[in-house]
Amino acid sequence: MRTDVTFPSAGITLAAHLYTPDVAIDGPRAAVVVAHPASGVKEQTAGAYAQQLADAGFVALAFDAAYQGESGGTPRGTEDPAQRVEDIKNAVSYLTTRPEVDSDRIGALGICASGGYVVPAAATDHRIRAVATASAVDLGLNFRVGPHGNQDPAVLKSMLDAAAAARTAEAAGEPASPLVLRIQGQDAPTDGDRYNYEGWEYYSTDRGRHPRQADEFTFPSIDKIVNFDAFHLINLIAPRPLLMVAGTEAATAWMSEEAIKKAAEPKRLHWVEGASHIDLYDRYVPQVTAELVPFFTQNLAAHAPAGFVV
């Protein structure tokens, strides 16, 4: 069952879908916060995973980030990593108020950029008892060096120049032009890059497009993103368990590899053979869920041991 709910996050009202299992049990259940990719909305891949987790017996909460989707906050299209981390923590706070949730058995799943956001959220919020990621991306690193790690430094310089100009324009009371992420109706990219093509296909065709997704970011979002480091505190998650899932063909897989090296035990990096970055958004959801369900079942059990398992 899916219920429309709202909760506050740093003074902003967030819109969410609460997924609950159809089968009744005695007592509260374990729950999982599911956070969407940058520019995504709760109705896309986050909702798909939340539904799968509810089918497996968990309460799951998928929500729109502040400034995006049906959630509040202006200017629209802001992508603020600090706020995104707060959103996850406040989603946990909301779950602790729900009578069907055991507040001592809450986990978090982050997809793409939120795979980077759940890490600092969990590192400093011990209420998150188990952490999982799918196609994790450090968005700051992605902006600094690109998804493949080989971006021309001139690209970053031009983006930061534009961000500075936008801040100056705003100070003068002038409207700032947005950073366009994608143009609907635009032809598919022809550079031969699978990552770029599948990003276009998911967000610009019936494969995954949603009318409330963010097709533009504010330019002042850029310097906030560039300043963000998703994994520098990843070792603080331990002794709580960490599961990272990535496709063997994902352009961004190296970010999960680097992150898992920095993490302390218990940890595990699970590979989905043949899958790309975007594939984990939709085409490989059952395969990823097959890893998530036992992970959260064991580590969010009513009497989970202090050491946990992965």
Protein Blocks (a to p, Z undefined) as FASTA:
>chain_A
ZZdddddeehiacdddddddfbdcedjdddddddddehiafklmmmmmmmmmmmnopacd
ddddehiajbgcidehiacfklmmmmmmmmmmmmmmpmkbcfklccdddehjlmmmmmmm
mmmmmkbmbdcdehiacfklmmmnojnopacfklmmmmmmmmmmmmmmmmnopacddddf
bdghiacdfehpaklmmmmmmmmmmklpcfkbcfbdcfklmmmmmmpcfklmmmmmpmcd
cdddddfklfklmmmmmmmmmpccdddddddehiafklmmmmmmmmmmmmmmmmmmmmmg
fklcfkopZZ
